[in-house]
Amino acid sequence: MPELDLAELTAQSLARIRERTPLIHNITNFVVMNDTANVLLALGASPVMAHAMEEVREMVAYAGALVLNIGTLDESWIEAMLAAGEEANARRIPVVLDPVGAGATRFRTAATERIRSAVKVAVVRGNAAELATIAGMEAKIRGVDSVASGAPDAAARLAAIRFGGAAVVSGVVDYVADANRAAEVRNGHPLMGRITGSGCMATAIVGAFLAVEPDPFLAGIEAVIAFGIAGEVAAERSAGPGTFRQQLIDAVAALDETTILARTRATLRETQPA
């Protein structure tokens, strides 16, 4: 694997996001719509939330990336996701999937499989239990929270192979993989797990980086580096989860090359071709 400066790549992609202001089309859950929109705006992207069947195909045509998040799910939303994904694929617009709660209920697990079967997904991002479920590994999930799973790095690689793109497993350490490459990102802070929607925000940020970085594996790494660093900075300025949520948006907006180069803690890992 050629030597890559992951910090420099992240800074370069962030600069491209702010220069191009890509539209990120989100079909996402009610819990996180506002936070997702705000974090994308803070990053420099342009968010839109559109899930009506009457407009999803038209809207996705303008997008730099499509983000599908199954957090608050019903059948009409699944159909909208399938239609938007089909249109995105036809237009070669990259798709990100967040299989929130996959493994918790048969409905969510089946919806994830329907999307996987019908839509080419560039990056799938979730917690360890969600991606372990996708990968066919043993996992336990309560609601949408990971309780127990096998090795998260293995889950990332197996999920990536199954989806035919890249996968990001979020946790204390973030693992990013595709069929032939793997990386660890150690940026972030425990307070990120103490607020609702931080994982969904991370997924949306993957979409923004994927809009300017054609390699899904690198886009996944860059996104979790950037968001993890913002989480660290926000935690330093926060008294607890309430102030952390507010500081997180400010920290994303304030991200710059100097901070990224100084704080990135990410490494590529040796792996064998699938």
C-alpha positions, 0 to 999 in steps of 0.5 A, a space after each residue: 500500500 503506498 504511503 498516504 498522509 491521511 491528515 493532509 488528505 483530510 485537510 485537502 478534502 475539507 478545503 474542496 467541500 468548502 470551495 464547492 459546497 456540495 448538496 448532500 441529499 439526506 433521507 434520514 430520521 426525524 430525531 437527527 434532521 436538524 443536527 444533521 443539517 446543521 453539522 453539514 452547514 458547519 462543515 461547508 456543505 449544503 444539506 437537503 432533507 427530502 423523502 417524498 416519493 414525488 420528488 426524491 428522484 428529481 432532488 437526488 439529481 442535484 446532489 453530490 452524495 445521497 445519505 440513507 439513514 433508517 433510524 425512524 423507518 416505515 414502508 414509504 420511507 424504504 420505497 423512497 430510499 430505493 427510488 433515490 438510490 436507483 436514481 443516484 446509481 444511474 447518475 453515478 452519485 455516491 450513496 452512503 447507508 446508515 443501517 440504524 438498529 439493523 439486528 434489533 428488529 426483523 423490519 430494520 434488518 430486512 430493510 437494510 438487506 433490501 437496500 443492499 440488494 437494490 442499491 450500490 452503496 459506496 460507504 456503509 457506516 454504523 456501530 459495531 453491532 449493526 455492521 456485525 449483523 450485516 456481516 453475518 457475525 454474532 452481535 447484540 443490539 438494544 434499541 439502536 445501541 451496540 451491546 456486544 459484537 465480534 471484532 469491529 475491524 473484522 465486521 468493517 471488512 466483511 461488511 465492506 465486502 458484502 456491500 462492495 464498497 467501504 465500511 466504517 465502524 464507529 466506536 472508541 476506535 473507528 475502523 474503516 475498510 474495503 476489500 483490500 485496505 483497512 485503517 484505524 482512526 483514534 480521534 474522538 471523545 466519549 462525549 460523542 456517545 452521550 448525545 443523540 445523533 452523533 453517529 448519524 451526523 458522522 454518516 452525513 459527514 461521510 456523504 460530504 467527503 464522498 462528494 469531493 473524494 472519489 475513493 470511498 475508503 479514503 472518504 470514510 477515513 477523512 470524515 471520521 478524522 474530521 468529525 473526531 477532531 471536532 469532538 475532541 475540540 468541543 469536549 475541551 470547551 464543554 461542561 457536559 453533554 448539553 454544552 458539548 452538543 452546541 460546541 460540536 457544531 462550532 468545532 466543525 465550523 472552525 476546523 482548519 488545516 492546522 488543527 487537522 495536521 496537528 491532531 490526526 491520529 489515524 493509521 493504515 493497517 496491513 491486510 490481505 486481499 479478499 
